[in-house]
Amino acid sequence: MFSLSGRVALVTGGNGGIGLAMARGLAQAGADVVITGRDAEKGKAAVASLEALGGRAAFLAGDLAEAEDCKGLADKAADRFDRLDILINNAGIVARKRPEALTLEEWNQVLATNLSSAFLCAQGAYPHMLAAGGGKIINIGSMLSLFGTAFGAAYGASKGGLVQLTRSLAAAWGPENIQVNAVLPGWIATAMGATARAEVTGLEARVTERTFARRWGEPDDLEGIAVFLASNASNYITGAAIPVDGGYAAAG
Ligand code: NDP
């Protein structure tokens, strides 16, 4: 039920952090995995770590803030291992600023990287999933898909938008056996998590206190949901936004 043997996955931003952890989960379940990012050195190391798990892996360099880079990505990934079954839209950035200080350029950069790239990559993946008889798209949202913060105008808009994009794609492509879901990670100890801890006074303790698990998440905490949503085990789940947050969103 959870086997991904014979399937090919594309994970954007898969060269580090949460993306690499999810790519690891898919590789362990038997998928061949294509990861992307801007940093080719990180990409090379990530591919080696995925190949060490026994499957095939490849890195594609590209800047997902650029529409042209997004458009060809699914075709390139499908060319690499002859098909494309799974897309994880994970690449993301944050502009941690109050709205009155946020420039239009920063706003556009965040929206292009986090939201428009997901739309364009999904559009690129669609014909390959149709050819395969179905597919799985997983969009990585955030707690800021649900909550507001004073420093999250662009990021929160992009992550809230991803949840609505998820529902729209699920509605459009459900009849064609393509399931589209969002994962909403809690506070996770990655490079992005480290800048949040450093830049937001008191965040470290506030998160630990509110999270039922009483700890920040680790990238590995996202491996299981990636395998579940990419596999046949989730074939009747679509249009959902699932928190993986140690209970943070359920806390009063
Ligand atoms: P990292 O900063 O560790 O990783 C971000 C990834 O995105 C990297 O692989 C990076 O690769 C890639 N990326 C960023 N910008 C671009 C771009 N313009 N083009 C291509 N790739 C890009 O962050 P996380 O692993 O923490 O974040 C992964 C996702 O999870 C993001 O969408 C984030 O918003 C989300 N998330 C994270 C949370 C956390 O607490 N850490 C909480 C909730 C959601 P490269 O640098 O090589 O370009």
Residues whose N, C-alpha, C, O or C-beta is under 5 A from the ligand:
A	BS01	NDP	G13 G14 N15 G16 G17 I18 G19 T36 G37 R38 D39 G62 D63 L64 A65 N90 A91 G92 I93 T113 I140 G141 S142 M143 P185 G186 W187 I188 T190 A191 M192 G193
